[in-house]
Amino acid sequence: MGGVQNYDYDFIIIGSGFGGSVSALRLAQKGYKVLVIEKGKWFNAEDFPKSNWNLRRWLWAPLMKFHGFFKVTLFRHVTTLSGVGVGGGSLVYANTLPIPKKTFFESETWAHLADWEKELSSFYQTALKMMGTQRNPVLKTGDLALKQLAEEIGQADQYEPTDVAVYFGEPDVTVADPYHGGEGPDRTGCTFCAGCMVGCRFNAKNSLDKNYLYLAQKQGATIKAETEVYDVLPINGENGKAGYRVKWRSSMKIVKKKGELAAQNIIFAGGALGTIKLLLKLKKKSLPHISDRIGMGIRTNSESLIGITTFDKDTVFSEGVAIGSIVHTGNDSHLEPVRYPAGSGFWRPLMSPLVHGQNAFIRILKVIADYLRHPVDNLRAYFVSDWAKKTQILMFMQTINSTLRFSKGLFGMKTSITKGERPTSFIPEAKILANKYAKIVNGKATALITETLLGIPTTAHILGGATMGKDESEGVIDKNNRVFGYENMFICDGSTLSANPGVNPSLTILALSERAMSKIPEKNGKLKPAMTN
Ligand SMILES: Cc1cc2nc3c(=O)[nH]c(=O)nc-3n(C[C@H](O)[C@H](O)[C@H](O)COP(=O)(O)OP(=O)(O)OC[C@H]3O[C@@H](n4cnc5c(N)ncnc54)[C@H](O)[C@@H]3O)c2cc1C
């Protein structure tokens, strides 16, 4: 990191999600002048919608003037769900922060680079602490039903409440920062309204703007929201030795304001969707030395999302934190109940009976057969009074190492299959468990029509695409997140995950980013005064 040049910033970080936020705080603490550029908006508790029917406040679709924080992207092989805004996916996520099992650390795709379990263990602990992670103290209906299921399948000892980044305290009571030695913001106790995924309106969710980003700003970092980076060029046409010019434009206005800034170092942290899309574009012109492996090794958690709608009058699922418990159903598989708050029925019209089948024709026949055999149940499930209250979503996740590839397409990116089976939601184990769960809660299992009819699975965990390797023939970055082919360039986000964690990935993104930042020296050999882990 050298060169004599006038820079606007020592580091520009593109994206303010999990990787970007860790980078911002740790670099600011090390004395660097840091700018975070974020496409989405700043959100305060009062900006979040009450339910996901308030599309303008919930969805991110700027062309339609929807400036919320939840983005749905359709690809040929997968539908992705992600977050947009200051705090990235933490605004919309379900707060669950598990440490993956051994198989993740020992995966052949990256185990030759480091002893990851050992290397990451202290960074996992730092990240858990920074996020104010606590074991969920209150199990609600959906969690208790999962517990019963765990007992029925002989996995009672594999059931546990989740570790979540939520301030519990007294419901709706505000206290001074309980986490960061008084340097953090006030927190308010969780009301268990199940609203985590439509944005926490009670200031209880420890999203990144309440910890890493908040503290980064206190240390001097600047956050430029509603701004999208569209080009990054090495200064003097070199390999980044002399730094980078970063071109930005406003992301929410029809008439785009544009500008350019110079930075000595650059960190891509736009998430797998943002970073890979940008780097695929830049490889064509501005950054041609990016490894040819860019876009390869795209993974999901091989999720299957199934809705169970209960017919019981008194059963209510829309209480608790969004994901309150987990059962490890096998060595490589996990099941979590996921919930929305009362009134959030956006997904209802998109649900159909849960069927599996090799092709669309068979599945359509099975859906019709299900409607004919169970007309009353289907109608009751479809027309329940409040879908979110009556429906427990089950998220099944697996450690399967099938991968996709992102490449440049006509409209942004397209997917193709590279390794193993294509991702599928037709996982027999998931269906068996869902039907057992449906029996427990006297309900009907349903799935998204994109899955049943089109066979396209949905994932909230899109990962990889800028994976690690020993050199550029094997990966896009080295084991310390440095980009091959360029100096002073890093990637810190979910795109760097080089194996399938098999569980919710954000904690691992935090830990990997903490590790990468720990390798960067302090600016003037001096660390700014104590700001916590
Ligand atoms: C509904 C839902 C529930 C989830 N629940 C959980 C959970 O319980 N636990 C868990 O571990 N994970 C969960 N996830 C997944 C989690 O949100 C992601 O894995 C995580 O956010 C990825 O972090 P990241 O650092 O890769 O980037 P992100 O958090 O995706 O942040 C990237 C940011 O970069 C911005 N950006 C992108 N491109 C640009 C650009 N060119 N210029 C400027 N800004 C840009 C984006 O707007 C975004 O804000 C959930 C996801 C969803 C959608």
The ligand as a MOL file (V3000), in Angstrom:
LIG
                    3D

  0  0  0     0  0            999 V3000
M  V30 BEGIN CTAB
M  V30 COUNTS 53 58 0 0 0
M  V30 BEGIN ATOM
M  V30 1 C -35.1730 -12.6180 4.2760 0
M  V30 2 C -33.7530 -12.9520 4.6130 0
M  V30 3 C -33.4490 -13.5410 5.8280 0
M  V30 4 C -32.1300 -13.8700 6.1410 0
M  V30 5 N -31.8470 -14.3950 7.3710 0
M  V30 6 C -30.5680 -14.6660 7.7030 0
M  V30 7 C -30.2390 -15.1320 9.0120 0
M  V30 8 O -31.0900 -15.2850 9.8840 0
M  V30 9 N -28.9460 -15.3960 9.2750 0
M  V30 10 C -27.9560 -15.2390 8.3470 0
M  V30 11 O -26.8010 -15.5220 8.6390 0
M  V30 12 N -28.2410 -14.7710 7.1200 0
M  V30 13 C -29.5070 -14.4710 6.7760 0
M  V30 14 N -29.7890 -13.9720 5.5350 0
M  V30 15 C -28.6860 -13.8140 4.5700 0
M  V30 16 C -27.8710 -12.5550 4.8180 0
M  V30 17 O -28.7030 -11.4260 4.7770 0
M  V30 18 C -26.7590 -12.4490 3.7710 0
M  V30 19 O -26.0400 -13.6420 3.7280 0
M  V30 20 C -25.8160 -11.3080 4.0970 0
M  V30 21 O -26.5090 -10.0910 4.1710 0
M  V30 22 C -24.7100 -11.1780 3.0600 0
M  V30 23 O -23.7860 -10.2350 3.5350 0
M  V30 24 P -22.7670 -9.5130 2.5660 0
M  V30 25 O -21.7310 -8.8540 3.3690 0
M  V30 26 O -22.3390 -10.4960 1.5410 0
M  V30 27 O -23.5900 -8.3900 1.7710 0
M  V30 28 P -25.0090 -7.7710 1.9570 0
M  V30 29 O -25.4510 -7.8340 3.3580 0
M  V30 30 O -25.8910 -8.3410 0.9100 0
M  V30 31 O -24.7450 -6.2310 1.6320 0
M  V30 32 C -24.2940 -5.7770 0.3910 0
M  V30 33 C -24.6760 -4.3090 0.2650 0
M  V30 34 O -23.9700 -3.7570 -0.8420 0
M  V30 35 C -24.8140 -2.8580 -1.5540 0
M  V30 36 N -24.3190 -2.7770 -2.9190 0
M  V30 37 C -24.2650 -3.7710 -3.8350 0
M  V30 38 N -23.7030 -3.3270 -4.9790 0
M  V30 39 C -23.4030 -2.0160 -4.7820 0
M  V30 40 C -22.8180 -1.0050 -5.5990 0
M  V30 41 N -22.4120 -1.2580 -6.8560 0
M  V30 42 N -22.6860 0.2320 -5.0900 0
M  V30 43 C -23.0860 0.5060 -3.8230 0
M  V30 44 N -23.6490 -0.4100 -2.9960 0
M  V30 45 C -23.8000 -1.6540 -3.4680 0
M  V30 46 C -26.1850 -3.5010 -1.4190 0
M  V30 47 O -27.1890 -2.5330 -1.5890 0
M  V30 48 C -26.1580 -4.0880 -0.0070 0
M  V30 49 O -26.6770 -3.1880 0.9360 0
M  V30 50 C -31.0920 -13.6170 5.2000 0
M  V30 51 C -31.3970 -13.0110 3.9940 0
M  V30 52 C -32.7100 -12.6620 3.6920 0
M  V30 53 C -33.0010 -11.9980 2.3820 0
M  V30 END ATOM
M  V30 BEGIN BOND
M  V30 1 1 1 2
M  V30 2 1 2 3
M  V30 3 2 2 52
M  V30 4 2 3 4
M  V30 5 1 4 5
M  V30 6 1 4 50
M  V30 7 2 5 6
M  V30 8 1 6 7
M  V30 9 1 6 13
M  V30 10 2 7 8
M  V30 11 1 7 9
M  V30 12 1 9 10
M  V30 13 2 10 11
M  V30 14 1 10 12
M  V30 15 2 12 13
M  V30 16 1 13 14
M  V30 17 1 14 15
M  V30 18 1 14 50
M  V30 19 1 15 16
M  V30 20 1 16 17
M  V30 21 1 16 18
M  V30 22 1 18 19
M  V30 23 1 18 20
M  V30 24 1 20 21
M  V30 25 1 20 22
M  V30 26 1 22 23
M  V30 27 1 23 24
M  V30 28 2 24 25
M  V30 29 1 24 26
M  V30 30 1 24 27
M  V30 31 1 27 28
M  V30 32 2 28 29
M  V30 33 1 28 30
M  V30 34 1 28 31
M  V30 35 1 31 32
M  V30 36 1 32 33
M  V30 37 1 33 34
M  V30 38 1 33 48
M  V30 39 1 34 35
M  V30 40 1 35 36
M  V30 41 1 35 46
M  V30 42 1 36 37
M  V30 43 1 36 45
M  V30 44 2 37 38
M  V30 45 1 38 39
M  V30 46 1 39 40
M  V30 47 2 39 45
M  V30 48 1 40 41
M  V30 49 2 40 42
M  V30 50 1 42 43
M  V30 51 2 43 44
M  V30 52 1 44 45
M  V30 53 1 46 47
M  V30 54 1 46 48
M  V30 55 1 48 49
M  V30 56 2 50 51
M  V30 57 1 51 52
M  V30 58 1 52 53
M  V30 END BOND
M  V30 END CTAB
M  END
